[in-house]
Amino acid sequence: MKTLVRLLLTIVLAVVVLTGFRWYRYVSNTDSPYDEIGITFNSNMPGPINNWGCAKLKTTFSSSLPPYGCAASDATQWK
């Protein structure tokens, strides 16, 4: 039983680390703010983390339309 719990914790930790790395790579990229996986991760992050990611994307891509999760109510302005 102890081995099973350790294995499950290791798998959960690996998923969290890989997801976090993929999200950070998306918000700190310089290619495009329209990566589908990155948009999904960022829009599902908790409020403060999403806001930080959107602010980081906005500094890099301020002249582009904001991706889903970073748009204001009119979908043409950044939050």
mmCIF file of the N, C-alpha and C atoms, coordinates in Angstrom:
data_MODEL
# 
_entry.id   MODEL 
# 
loop_
_atom_site.group_PDB 
_atom_site.id 
_atom_site.type_symbol 
_atom_site.label_atom_id 
_atom_site.label_alt_id 
_atom_site.label_comp_id 
_atom_site.label_asym_id 
_atom_site.label_entity_id 
_atom_site.label_seq_id 
_atom_site.pdbx_PDB_ins_code 
_atom_site.Cartn_x 
_atom_site.Cartn_y 
_atom_site.Cartn_z 
_atom_site.occupancy 
_atom_site.B_iso_or_equiv 
_atom_site.pdbx_formal_charge 
_atom_site.auth_seq_id 
_atom_site.auth_comp_id 
_atom_site.auth_asym_id 
_atom_site.auth_atom_id 
_atom_site.pdbx_PDB_model_num 
ATOM 1   N N  . MET A 1 1  ? 0.834   -1.199 0.000   1.00 0.00 ? 1  MET A N  1 
ATOM 2   C CA . MET A 1 1  ? 0.000   0.000  0.000   1.00 0.00 ? 1  MET A CA 1 
ATOM 3   C C  . MET A 1 1  ? 0.872   1.253  0.000   1.00 0.00 ? 1  MET A C  1 
ATOM 4   N N  . LYS A 1 2  ? 1.948   1.222  0.750   1.00 0.00 ? 2  LYS A N  1 
ATOM 5   C CA . LYS A 1 2  ? 2.840   2.368  0.826   1.00 0.00 ? 2  LYS A CA 1 
ATOM 6   C C  . LYS A 1 2  ? 3.474   2.654  -0.541  1.00 0.00 ? 2  LYS A C  1 
ATOM 7   N N  . THR A 1 3  ? 3.805   1.603  -1.260  1.00 0.00 ? 3  THR A N  1 
ATOM 8   C CA . THR A 1 3  ? 4.401   1.750  -2.581  1.00 0.00 ? 3  THR A CA 1 
ATOM 9   C C  . THR A 1 3  ? 3.408   2.353  -3.568  1.00 0.00 ? 3  THR A C  1 
ATOM 10  N N  . LEU A 1 4  ? 2.163   1.963  -3.484  1.00 0.00 ? 4  LEU A N  1 
ATOM 11  C CA . LEU A 1 4  ? 1.133   2.503  -4.360  1.00 0.00 ? 4  LEU A CA 1 
ATOM 12  C C  . LEU A 1 4  ? 0.934   3.998  -4.119  1.00 0.00 ? 4  LEU A C  1 
ATOM 13  N N  . VAL A 1 5  ? 0.896   4.409  -2.875  1.00 0.00 ? 5  VAL A N  1 
ATOM 14  C CA . VAL A 1 5  ? 0.735   5.826  -2.542  1.00 0.00 ? 5  VAL A CA 1 
ATOM 15  C C  . VAL A 1 5  ? 1.933   6.616  -3.053  1.00 0.00 ? 5  VAL A C  1 
ATOM 16  N N  . ARG A 1 6  ? 3.117   6.086  -2.881  1.00 0.00 ? 6  ARG A N  1 
ATOM 17  C CA . ARG A 1 6  ? 4.327   6.762  -3.351  1.00 0.00 ? 6  ARG A CA 1 
ATOM 18  C C  . ARG A 1 6  ? 4.308   6.891  -4.877  1.00 0.00 ? 6  ARG A C  1 
ATOM 19  N N  . LEU A 1 7  ? 3.891   5.847  -5.560  1.00 0.00 ? 7  LEU A N  1 
ATOM 20  C CA . LEU A 1 7  ? 3.801   5.879  -7.014  1.00 0.00 ? 7  LEU A CA 1 
ATOM 21  C C  . LEU A 1 7  ? 2.787   6.919  -7.481  1.00 0.00 ? 7  LEU A C  1 
ATOM 22  N N  . LEU A 1 8  ? 1.623   6.959  -6.850  1.00 0.00 ? 8  LEU A N  1 
ATOM 23  C CA . LEU A 1 8  ? 0.593   7.942  -7.217  1.00 0.00 ? 8  LEU A CA 1 
ATOM 24  C C  . LEU A 1 8  ? 1.069   9.369  -6.964  1.00 0.00 ? 8  LEU A C  1 
ATOM 25  N N  . LEU A 1 9  ? 1.737   9.593  -5.846  1.00 0.00 ? 9  LEU A N  1 
ATOM 26  C CA . LEU A 1 9  ? 2.266   10.930 -5.558  1.00 0.00 ? 9  LEU A CA 1 
ATOM 27  C C  . LEU A 1 9  ? 3.328   11.330 -6.573  1.00 0.00 ? 9  LEU A C  1 
ATOM 28  N N  . THR A 1 10 ? 4.145   10.397 -6.977  1.00 0.00 ? 10 THR A N  1 
ATOM 29  C CA . THR A 1 10 ? 5.166   10.679 -7.982  1.00 0.00 ? 10 THR A CA 1 
ATOM 30  C C  . THR A 1 10 ? 4.531   11.039 -9.316  1.00 0.00 ? 10 THR A C  1 
ATOM 31  N N  . ILE A 1 11 ? 3.501   10.313 -9.701  1.00 0.00 ? 11 ILE A N  1 
ATOM 32  C CA . ILE A 1 11 ? 2.807   10.602 -10.961 1.00 0.00 ? 11 ILE A CA 1 
ATOM 33  C C  . ILE A 1 11 ? 2.137   11.967 -10.906 1.00 0.00 ? 11 ILE A C  1 
ATOM 34  N N  . VAL A 1 12 ? 1.474   12.281 -9.805  1.00 0.00 ? 12 VAL A N  1 
ATOM 35  C CA . VAL A 1 12 ? 0.811   13.585 -9.662  1.00 0.00 ? 12 VAL A CA 1 
ATOM 36  C C  . VAL A 1 12 ? 1.840   14.712 -9.702  1.00 0.00 ? 12 VAL A C  1 
ATOM 37  N N  . LEU A 1 13 ? 2.951   14.545 -9.011  1.00 0.00 ? 13 LEU A N  1 
ATOM 38  C CA . LEU A 1 13 ? 4.000   15.562 -9.017  1.00 0.00 ? 13 LEU A CA 1 
ATOM 39  C C  . LEU A 1 13 ? 4.563   15.749 -10.421 1.00 0.00 ? 13 LEU A C  1 
ATOM 40  N N  . ALA A 1 14 ? 4.775   14.672 -11.144 1.00 0.00 ? 14 ALA A N  1 
ATOM 41  C CA . ALA A 1 14 ? 5.290   14.762 -12.505 1.00 0.00 ? 14 ALA A CA 1 
ATOM 42  C C  . ALA A 1 14 ? 4.322   15.510 -13.419 1.00 0.00 ? 14 ALA A C  1 
ATOM 43  N N  . VAL A 1 15 ? 3.036   15.230 -13.286 1.00 0.00 ? 15 VAL A N  1 
ATOM 44  C CA . VAL A 1 15 ? 2.028   15.914 -14.102 1.00 0.00 ? 15 VAL A CA 1 
ATOM 45  C C  . VAL A 1 15 ? 2.004   17.415 -13.776 1.00 0.00 ? 15 VAL A C  1 
ATOM 46  N N  . VAL A 1 16 ? 2.069   17.761 -12.504 1.00 0.00 ? 16 VAL A N  1 
ATOM 47  C CA . VAL A 1 16 ? 2.061   19.174 -12.102 1.00 0.00 ? 16 VAL A CA 1 
ATOM 48  C C  . VAL A 1 16 ? 3.300   19.891 -12.635 1.00 0.00 ? 16 VAL A C  1 
ATOM 49  N N  . VAL A 1 17 ? 4.454   19.277 -12.514 1.00 0.00 ? 17 VAL A N  1 
ATOM 50  C CA . VAL A 1 17 ? 5.694   19.899 -12.992 1.00 0.00 ? 17 VAL A CA 1 
ATOM 51  C C  . VAL A 1 17 ? 5.669   20.065 -14.510 1.00 0.00 ? 17 VAL A C  1 
ATOM 52  N N  . LEU A 1 18 ? 5.274   19.045 -15.231 1.00 0.00 ? 18 LEU A N  1 
ATOM 53  C CA . LEU A 1 18 ? 5.238   19.137 -16.693 1.00 0.00 ? 18 LEU A CA 1 
ATOM 54  C C  . LEU A 1 18 ? 4.205   20.156 -17.180 1.00 0.00 ? 18 LEU A C  1 
ATOM 55  N N  . THR A 1 19 ? 3.046   20.183 -16.538 1.00 0.00 ? 19 THR A N  1 
ATOM 56  C CA . THR A 1 19 ? 2.026   21.171 -16.904 1.00 0.00 ? 19 THR A CA 1 
ATOM 57  C C  . THR A 1 19 ? 2.509   22.584 -16.603 1.00 0.00 ? 19 THR A C  1 
ATOM 58  N N  . GLY A 1 20 ? 3.104   22.776 -15.440 1.00 0.00 ? 20 GLY A N  1 
ATOM 59  C CA . GLY A 1 20 ? 3.629   24.091 -15.072 1.00 0.00 ? 20 GLY A CA 1 
ATOM 60  C C  . GLY A 1 20 ? 4.726   24.552 -16.016 1.00 0.00 ? 20 GLY A C  1 
ATOM 61  N N  . PHE A 1 21 ? 5.609   23.640 -16.393 1.00 0.00 ? 21 PHE A N  1 
ATOM 62  C CA . PHE A 1 21 ? 6.673   23.988 -17.329 1.00 0.00 ? 21 PHE A CA 1 
ATOM 63  C C  . PHE A 1 21 ? 6.099   24.374 -18.681 1.00 0.00 ? 21 PHE A C  1 
ATOM 64  N N  . ARG A 1 22 ? 5.126   23.611 -19.156 1.00 0.00 ? 22 ARG A N  1 
ATOM 65  C CA . ARG A 1 22 ? 4.512   23.896 -20.458 1.00 0.00 ? 22 ARG A CA 1 
ATOM 66  C C  . ARG A 1 22 ? 3.786   25.237 -20.429 1.00 0.00 ? 22 ARG A C  1 
ATOM 67  N N  . TRP A 1 23 ? 3.118   25.529 -19.318 1.00 0.00 ? 23 TRP A N  1 
ATOM 68  C CA . TRP A 1 23 ? 2.419   26.814 -19.192 1.00 0.00 ? 23 TRP A CA 1 
ATOM 69  C C  . TRP A 1 23 ? 3.426   27.962 -19.166 1.00 0.00 ? 23 TRP A C  1 
ATOM 70  N N  . TYR A 1 24 ? 4.495   27.811 -18.394 1.00 0.00 ? 24 TYR A N  1 
ATOM 71  C CA . TYR A 1 24 ? 5.491   28.883 -18.311 1.00 0.00 ? 24 TYR A CA 1 
ATOM 72  C C  . TYR A 1 24 ? 6.170   29.099 -19.661 1.00 0.00 ? 24 TYR A C  1 
ATOM 73  N N  . ARG A 1 25 ? 6.437   28.029 -20.369 1.00 0.00 ? 25 ARG A N  1 
ATOM 74  C CA . ARG A 1 25 ? 7.040   28.155 -21.694 1.00 0.00 ? 25 ARG A CA 1 
ATOM 75  C C  . ARG A 1 25 ? 6.107   28.915 -22.636 1.00 0.00 ? 25 ARG A C  1 
ATOM 76  N N  . TYR A 1 26 ? 4.800   28.730 -22.480 1.00 0.00 ? 26 TYR A N  1 
ATOM 77  C CA . TYR A 1 26 ? 3.826   29.457 -23.307 1.00 0.00 ? 26 TYR A CA 1 
ATOM 78  C C  . TYR A 1 26 ? 3.820   30.945 -22.979 1.00 0.00 ? 26 TYR A C  1 
ATOM 79  N N  . VAL A 1 27 ? 3.733   31.299 -21.700 1.00 0.00 ? 27 VAL A N  1 
ATOM 80  C CA . VAL A 1 27 ? 3.616   32.723 -21.362 1.00 0.00 ? 27 VAL A CA 1 
ATOM 81  C C  . VAL A 1 27 ? 4.922   33.479 -21.555 1.00 0.00 ? 27 VAL A C  1 
ATOM 82  N N  . SER A 1 28 ? 6.037   32.798 -21.606 1.00 0.00 ? 28 SER A N  1 
ATOM 83  C CA . SER A 1 28 ? 7.305   33.491 -21.808 1.00 0.00 ? 28 SER A CA 1 
ATOM 84  C C  . SER A 1 28 ? 7.830   33.338 -23.234 1.00 0.00 ? 28 SER A C  1 
ATOM 85  N N  . ASN A 1 29 ? 6.996   32.863 -24.162 1.00 0.00 ? 29 ASN A N  1 
ATOM 86  C CA . ASN A 1 29 ? 7.448   32.661 -25.545 1.00 0.00 ? 29 ASN A CA 1 
ATOM 87  C C  . ASN A 1 29 ? 7.521   33.984 -26.296 1.00 0.00 ? 29 ASN A C  1 
ATOM 88  N N  . THR A 1 30 ? 8.139   33.957 -27.447 1.00 0.00 ? 30 THR A N  1 
ATOM 89  C CA . THR A 1 30 ? 8.223   35.155 -28.279 1.00 0.00 ? 30 THR A CA 1 
ATOM 90  C C  . THR A 1 30 ? 7.738   34.891 -29.699 1.00 0.00 ? 30 THR A C  1 
ATOM 91  N N  . ASP A 1 31 ? 7.120   33.724 -29.922 1.00 0.00 ? 31 ASP A N  1 
ATOM 92  C CA . ASP A 1 31 ? 6.673   33.373 -31.269 1.00 0.00 ? 31 ASP A CA 1 
ATOM 93  C C  . ASP A 1 31 ? 5.237   33.795 -31.549 1.00 0.00 ? 31 ASP A C  1 
ATOM 94  N N  . SER A 1 32 ? 4.307   33.313 -30.726 1.00 0.00 ? 32 SER A N  1 
ATOM 95  C CA . SER A 1 32 ? 2.894   33.572 -30.979 1.00 0.00 ? 32 SER A CA 1 
ATOM 96  C C  . SER A 1 32 ? 2.092   33.369 -29.696 1.00 0.00 ? 32 SER A C  1 
ATOM 97  N N  . PRO A 1 33 ? 1.102   34.231 -29.449 1.00 0.00 ? 33 PRO A N  1 
ATOM 98  C CA . PRO A 1 33 ? 0.253   34.038 -28.268 1.00 0.00 ? 33 PRO A CA 1 
ATOM 99  C C  . PRO A 1 33 ? -0.905  33.080 -28.539 1.00 0.00 ? 33 PRO A C  1 
ATOM 100 N N  . TYR A 1 34 ? -0.945  32.460 -29.709 1.00 0.00 ? 34 TYR A N  1 
ATOM 101 C CA . TYR A 1 34 ? -2.102  31.662 -30.104 1.00 0.00 ? 34 TYR A CA 1 
ATOM 102 C C  . TYR A 1 34 ? -1.840  30.155 -30.111 1.00 0.00 ? 34 TYR A C  1 
ATOM 103 N N  . ASP A 1 35 ? -0.971  29.679 -29.250 1.00 0.00 ? 35 ASP A N  1 
ATOM 104 C CA . ASP A 1 35 ? -0.723  28.243 -29.103 1.00 0.00 ? 35 ASP A CA 1 
ATOM 105 C C  . ASP A 1 35 ? -1.907  27.633 -28.352 1.00 0.00 ? 35 ASP A C  1 
ATOM 106 N N  . GLU A 1 36 ? -2.585  26.663 -28.965 1.00 0.00 ? 36 GLU A N  1 
ATOM 107 C CA . GLU A 1 36 ? -3.827  26.124 -28.399 1.00 0.00 ? 36 GLU A CA 1 
ATOM 108 C C  . GLU A 1 36 ? -3.643  25.495 -27.027 1.00 0.00 ? 36 GLU A C  1 
ATOM 109 N N  . ILE A 1 37 ? -2.584  24.735 -26.850 1.00 0.00 ? 37 ILE A N  1 
ATOM 110 C CA . ILE A 1 37 ? -2.356  24.089 -25.551 1.00 0.00 ? 37 ILE A CA 1 
ATOM 111 C C  . ILE A 1 37 ? -2.026  25.134 -24.495 1.00 0.00 ? 37 ILE A C  1 
ATOM 112 N N  . GLY A 1 38 ? -1.204  26.104 -24.841 1.00 0.00 ? 38 GLY A N  1 
ATOM 113 C CA . GLY A 1 38 ? -0.866  27.174 -23.905 1.00 0.00 ? 38 GLY A CA 1 
ATOM 114 C C  . GLY A 1 38 ? -2.079  28.002 -23.507 1.00 0.00 ? 38 GLY A C  1 
ATOM 115 N N  . ILE A 1 39 ? -2.934  28.297 -24.462 1.00 0.00 ? 39 ILE A N  1 
ATOM 116 C CA . ILE A 1 39 ? -4.152  29.049 -24.178 1.00 0.00 ? 39 ILE A CA 1 
ATOM 117 C C  . ILE A 1 39 ? -5.037  28.268 -23.215 1.00 0.00 ? 39 ILE A C  1 
ATOM 118 N N  . THR A 1 40 ? -5.162  26.973 -23.444 1.00 0.00 ? 40 THR A N  1 
ATOM 119 C CA . THR A 1 40 ? -5.977  26.132 -22.562 1.00 0.00 ? 40 THR A CA 1 
ATOM 120 C C  . THR A 1 40 ? -5.419  26.120 -21.146 1.00 0.00 ? 40 THR A C  1 
ATOM 121 N N  . PHE A 1 41 ? -4.115  25.911 -21.022 1.00 0.00 ? 41 PHE A N  1 
ATOM 122 C CA . PHE A 1 41 ? -3.497  25.908 -19.692 1.00 0.00 ? 41 PHE A CA 1 
ATOM 123 C C  . PHE A 1 41 ? -3.675  27.256 -19.013 1.00 0.00 ? 41 PHE A C  1 
ATOM 124 N N  . ASN A 1 42 ? -3.395  28.354 -19.722 1.00 0.00 ? 42 ASN A N  1 
ATOM 125 C CA . ASN A 1 42 ? -3.466  29.675 -19.100 1.00 0.00 ? 42 ASN A CA 1 
ATOM 126 C C  . ASN A 1 42 ? -4.895  30.039 -18.708 1.00 0.00 ? 42 ASN A C  1 
ATOM 127 N N  . SER A 1 43 ? -5.859  29.730 -19.548 1.00 0.00 ? 43 SER A N  1 
ATOM 128 C CA . SER A 1 43 ? -7.239  30.098 -19.225 1.00 0.00 ? 43 SER A CA 1 
ATOM 129 C C  . SER A 1 43 ? -7.800  29.267 -18.071 1.00 0.00 ? 43 SER A C  1 
ATOM 130 N N  . ASN A 1 44 ? -7.211  28.105 -17.793 1.00 0.00 ? 44 ASN A N  1 
ATOM 131 C CA . ASN A 1 44 ? -7.668  27.279 -16.677 1.00 0.00 ? 44 ASN A CA 1 
ATOM 132 C C  . ASN A 1 44 ? -6.873  27.477 -15.397 1.00 0.00 ? 44 ASN A C  1 
ATOM 133 N N  . MET A 1 45 ? -5.879  28.349 -15.417 1.00 0.00 ? 45 MET A N  1 
ATOM 134 C CA . MET A 1 45 ? -5.103  28.624 -14.209 1.00 0.00 ? 45 MET A CA 1 
ATOM 135 C C  . MET A 1 45 ? -5.933  29.478 -13.243 1.00 0.00 ? 45 MET A C  1 
ATOM 136 N N  . PRO A 1 46 ? -5.621  29.397 -11.946 1.00 0.00 ? 46 PRO A N  1 
ATOM 137 C CA . PRO A 1 46 ? -6.314  30.263 -10.980 1.00 0.00 ? 46 PRO A CA 1 
ATOM 138 C C  . PRO A 1 46 ? -6.092  31.739 -11.319 1.00 0.00 ? 46 PRO A C  1 
ATOM 139 N N  . GLY A 1 47 ? -6.989  32.589 -10.849 1.00 0.00 ? 47 GLY A N  1 
ATOM 140 C CA . GLY A 1 47 ? -6.992  34.014 -11.180 1.00 0.00 ? 47 GLY A CA 1 
ATOM 141 C C  . GLY A 1 47 ? -5.656  34.735 -11.149 1.00 0.00 ? 47 GLY A C  1 
ATOM 142 N N  . PRO A 1 48 ? -4.940  34.735 -10.030 1.00 0.00 ? 48 PRO A N  1 
ATOM 143 C CA . PRO A 1 48 ? -3.671  35.478 -9.986  1.00 0.00 ? 48 PRO A CA 1 
ATOM 144 C C  . PRO A 1 48 ? -2.623  34.936 -10.958 1.00 0.00 ? 48 PRO A C  1 
ATOM 145 N N  . ILE A 1 49 ? -2.577  33.627 -11.141 1.00 0.00 ? 49 ILE A N  1 
ATOM 146 C CA . ILE A 1 49 ? -1.605  33.045 -12.065 1.00 0.00 ? 49 ILE A CA 1 
ATOM 147 C C  . ILE A 1 49 ? -1.989  33.377 -13.501 1.00 0.00 ? 49 ILE A C  1 
ATOM 148 N N  . ASN A 1 50 ? -3.285  33.313 -13.808 1.00 0.00 ? 50 ASN A N  1 
ATOM 149 C CA . ASN A 1 50 ? -3.762  33.676 -15.136 1.00 0.00 ? 50 ASN A CA 1 
ATOM 150 C C  . ASN A 1 50 ? -3.468  35.140 -15.420 1.00 0.00 ? 50 ASN A C  1 
ATOM 151 N N  . ASN A 1 51 ? -3.709  36.012 -14.454 1.00 0.00 ? 51 ASN A N  1 
ATOM 152 C CA . ASN A 1 51 ? -3.454  37.446 -14.650 1.00 0.00 ? 51 ASN A CA 1 
ATOM 153 C C  . ASN A 1 51 ? -1.977  37.715 -14.898 1.00 0.00 ? 51 ASN A C  1 
ATOM 154 N N  . TRP A 1 52 ? -1.104  37.013 -14.161 1.00 0.00 ? 52 TRP A N  1 
ATOM 155 C CA . TRP A 1 52 ? 0.333   37.183 -14.366 1.00 0.00 ? 52 TRP A CA 1 
ATOM 156 C C  . TRP A 1 52 ? 0.728   36.717 -15.759 1.00 0.00 ? 52 TRP A C  1 
ATOM 157 N N  . GLY A 1 53 ? 0.201   35.571 -16.175 1.00 0.00 ? 53 GLY A N  1 
ATOM 158 C CA . GLY A 1 53 ? 0.494   35.054 -17.509 1.00 0.00 ? 53 GLY A CA 1 
ATOM 159 C C  . GLY A 1 53 ? 0.000   35.990 -18.596 1.00 0.00 ? 53 GLY A C  1 
ATOM 160 N N  . CYS A 1 54 ? -1.190  36.536 -18.409 1.00 0.00 ? 54 CYS A N  1 
ATOM 161 C CA . CYS A 1 54 ? -1.735  37.477 -19.397 1.00 0.00 ? 54 CYS A CA 1 
ATOM 162 C C  . CYS A 1 54 ? -0.905  38.757 -19.460 1.00 0.00 ? 54 CYS A C  1 
ATOM 163 N N  . ALA A 1 55 ? -0.455  39.240 -18.308 1.00 0.00 ? 55 ALA A N  1 
ATOM 164 C CA . ALA A 1 55 ? 0.381   40.443 -18.294 1.00 0.00 ? 55 ALA A CA 1 
ATOM 165 C C  . ALA A 1 55 ? 1.707   40.186 -19.006 1.00 0.00 ? 55 ALA A C  1 
ATOM 166 N N  . LYS A 1 56 ? 2.265   39.011 -18.815 1.00 0.00 ? 56 LYS A N  1 
ATOM 167 C CA . LYS A 1 56 ? 3.525   38.651 -19.482 1.00 0.00 ? 56 LYS A CA 1 
ATOM 168 C C  . LYS A 1 56 ? 3.308   38.548 -20.998 1.00 0.00 ? 56 LYS A C  1 
ATOM 169 N N  . LEU A 1 57 ? 2.203   37.948 -21.405 1.00 0.00 ? 57 LEU A N  1 
ATOM 170 C CA . LEU A 1 57 ? 1.890   37.874 -22.834 1.00 0.00 ? 57 LEU A CA 1 
ATOM 171 C C  . LEU A 1 57 ? 1.628   39.260 -23.414 1.00 0.00 ? 57 LEU A C  1 
ATOM 172 N N  . LYS A 1 58 ? 0.958   40.106 -22.651 1.00 0.00 ? 58 LYS A N  1 
ATOM 173 C CA . LYS A 1 58 ? 0.628   41.446 -23.141 1.00 0.00 ? 58 LYS A CA 1 
ATOM 174 C C  . LYS A 1 58 ? 1.890   42.270 -23.381 1.00 0.00 ? 58 LYS A C  1 
ATOM 175 N N  . THR A 1 59 ? 2.902   42.138 -22.523 1.00 0.00 ? 59 THR A N  1 
ATOM 176 C CA . THR A 1 59 ? 4.131   42.898 -22.739 1.00 0.00 ? 59 THR A CA 1 
ATOM 177 C C  . THR A 1 59 ? 4.841   42.464 -24.018 1.00 0.00 ? 59 THR A C  1 
ATOM 178 N N  . THR A 1 60 ? 4.701   41.205 -24.379 1.00 0.00 ? 60 THR A N  1 
ATOM 179 C CA . THR A 1 60 ? 5.355   40.703 -25.589 1.00 0.00 ? 60 THR A CA 1 
ATOM 180 C C  . THR A 1 60 ? 4.514   40.933 -26.839 1.00 0.00 ? 60 THR A C  1 
ATOM 181 N N  . PHE A 1 61 ? 3.206   40.781 -26.726 1.00 0.00 ? 61 PHE A N  1 
ATOM 182 C CA . PHE A 1 61 ? 2.325   40.824 -27.894 1.00 0.00 ? 61 PHE A CA 1 
ATOM 183 C C  . PHE A 1 61 ? 1.248   41.898 -27.767 1.00 0.00 ? 61 PHE A C  1 
ATOM 184 N N  . SER A 1 62 ? 1.595   43.073 -27.312 1.00 0.00 ? 62 SER A N  1 
ATOM 185 C CA . SER A 1 62 ? 0.584   44.109 -27.057 1.00 0.00 ? 62 SER A CA 1 
ATOM 186 C C  . SER A 1 62 ? -0.132  44.571 -28.324 1.00 0.00 ? 62 SER A C  1 
ATOM 187 N N  . SER A 1 63 ? 0.478   44.428 -29.480 1.00 0.00 ? 63 SER A N  1 
ATOM 188 C CA . SER A 1 63 ? -0.175  44.881 -30.711 1.00 0.00 ? 63 SER A CA 1 
ATOM 189 C C  . SER A 1 63 ? -1.080  43.808 -31.329 1.00 0.00 ? 63 SER A C  1 
ATOM 190 N N  . SER A 1 64 ? -1.079  42.606 -30.766 1.00 0.00 ? 64 SER A N  1 
ATOM 191 C CA . SER A 1 64 ? -1.922  41.514 -31.278 1.00 0.00 ? 64 SER A CA 1 
ATOM 192 C C  . SER A 1 64 ? -3.231  41.437 -30.507 1.00 0.00 ? 64 SER A C  1 
ATOM 193 N N  . LEU A 1 65 ? -4.203  40.758 -31.091 1.00 0.00 ? 65 LEU A N  1 
ATOM 194 C CA . LEU A 1 65 ? -5.434  40.487 -30.356 1.00 0.00 ? 65 LEU A CA 1 
ATOM 195 C C  . LEU A 1 65 ? -5.128  39.518 -29.223 1.00 0.00 ? 65 LEU A C  1 
ATOM 196 N N  . PRO A 1 66 ? -5.749  39.688 -28.078 1.00 0.00 ? 66 PRO A N  1 
ATOM 197 C CA . PRO A 1 66 ? -5.462  38.803 -26.948 1.00 0.00 ? 66 PRO A CA 1 
ATOM 198 C C  . PRO A 1 66 ? -6.041  37.407 -27.163 1.00 0.00 ? 66 PRO A C  1 
ATOM 199 N N  . PRO A 1 67 ? -5.351  36.393 -26.667 1.00 0.00 ? 67 PRO A N  1 
ATOM 200 C CA . PRO A 1 67 ? -5.897  35.033 -26.754 1.00 0.00 ? 67 PRO A CA 1 
ATOM 201 C C  . PRO A 1 67 ? -7.016  34.839 -25.746 1.00 0.00 ? 67 PRO A C  1 
ATOM 202 N N  . TYR A 1 68 ? -7.765  33.756 -25.918 1.00 0.00 ? 68 TYR A N  1 
ATOM 203 C CA . TYR A 1 68 ? -8.838  33.419 -24.987 1.00 0.00 ? 68 TYR A CA 1 
ATOM 204 C C  . TYR A 1 68 ? -8.267  33.329 -23.577 1.00 0.00 ? 68 TYR A C  1 
ATOM 205 N N  . GLY A 1 69 ? -8.958  33.909 -22.624 1.00 0.00 ? 69 GLY A N  1 
ATOM 206 C CA . GLY A 1 69 ? -8.505  33.903 -21.237 1.00 0.00 ? 69 GLY A CA 1 
ATOM 207 C C  . GLY A 1 69 ? -7.799  35.178 -20.858 1.00 0.00 ? 69 GLY A C  1 
ATOM 208 N N  . CYS A 1 70 ? -7.361  35.940 -21.849 1.00 0.00 ? 70 CYS A N  1 
ATOM 209 C CA . CYS A 1 70 ? -6.672  37.208 -21.580 1.00 0.00 ? 70 CYS A CA 1 
ATOM 210 C C  . CYS A 1 70 ? -7.427  38.404 -22.167 1.00 0.00 ? 70 CYS A C  1 
ATOM 211 N N  . ALA A 1 71 ? -8.575  38.147 -22.743 1.00 0.00 ? 71 ALA A N  1 
ATOM 212 C CA . ALA A 1 71 ? -9.335  39.213 -23.393 1.00 0.00 ? 71 ALA A CA 1 
ATOM 213 C C  . ALA A 1 71 ? -10.355 39.808 -22.420 1.00 0.00 ? 71 ALA A C  1 
ATOM 214 N N  . ALA A 1 72 ? -10.596 41.096 -22.585 1.00 0.00 ? 72 ALA A N  1 
ATOM 215 C CA . ALA A 1 72 ? -11.650 41.780 -21.836 1.00 0.00 ? 72 ALA A CA 1 
ATOM 216 C C  . ALA A 1 72 ? -13.001 41.346 -22.428 1.00 0.00 ? 72 ALA A C  1 
ATOM 217 N N  . SER A 1 73 ? -14.063 41.916 -21.938 1.00 0.00 ? 73 SER A N  1 
ATOM 218 C CA . SER A 1 73 ? -15.409 41.481 -22.353 1.00 0.00 ? 73 SER A CA 1 
ATOM 219 C C  . SER A 1 73 ? -15.683 41.695 -23.846 1.00 0.00 ? 73 SER A C  1 
ATOM 220 N N  . ASP A 1 74 ? -15.021 42.661 -24.480 1.00 0.00 ? 74 ASP A N  1 
ATOM 221 C CA . ASP A 1 74 ? -15.253 42.876 -25.902 1.00 0.00 ? 74 ASP A CA 1 
ATOM 222 C C  . ASP A 1 74 ? -14.369 42.010 -26.801 1.00 0.00 ? 74 ASP A C  1 
ATOM 223 N N  . ALA A 1 75 ? -13.475 41.225 -26.226 1.00 0.00 ? 75 ALA A N  1 
ATOM 224 C CA . ALA A 1 75 ? -12.604 40.260 -26.917 1.00 0.00 ? 75 ALA A CA 1 
ATOM 225 C C  . ALA A 1 75 ? -11.584 40.908 -27.845 1.00 0.00 ? 75 ALA A C  1 
ATOM 226 N N  . THR A 1 76 ? -11.468 42.239 -27.809 1.00 0.00 ? 76 THR A N  1 
ATOM 227 C CA . THR A 1 76 ? -10.447 42.889 -28.630 1.00 0.00 ? 76 THR A CA 1 
ATOM 228 C C  . THR A 1 76 ? -9.412  43.619 -27.776 1.00 0.00 ? 76 THR A C  1 
ATOM 229 N N  . GLN A 1 77 ? -9.663  43.747 -26.500 1.00 0.00 ? 77 GLN A N  1 
ATOM 230 C CA . GLN A 1 77 ? -8.749  44.444 -25.590 1.00 0.00 ? 77 GLN A CA 1 
ATOM 231 C C  . GLN A 1 77 ? -8.168  43.447 -24.587 1.00 0.00 ? 77 GLN A C  1 
ATOM 232 N N  . TRP A 1 78 ? -6.937  43.690 -24.171 1.00 0.00 ? 78 TRP A N  1 
ATOM 233 C CA . TRP A 1 78 ? -6.321  42.868 -23.129 1.00 0.00 ? 78 TRP A CA 1 
ATOM 234 C C  . TRP A 1 78 ? -6.941  43.210 -21.783 1.00 0.00 ? 78 TRP A C  1 
ATOM 235 N N  . LYS A 1 79 ? -6.967  42.234 -20.870 1.00 0.00 ? 79 LYS A N  1 
ATOM 236 C CA . LYS A 1 79 ? -7.477  42.475 -19.510 1.00 0.00 ? 79 LYS A CA 1 
ATOM 237 C C  . LYS A 1 79 ? -6.614  43.476 -18.818 1.00 0.00 ? 79 LYS A C  1 
# 
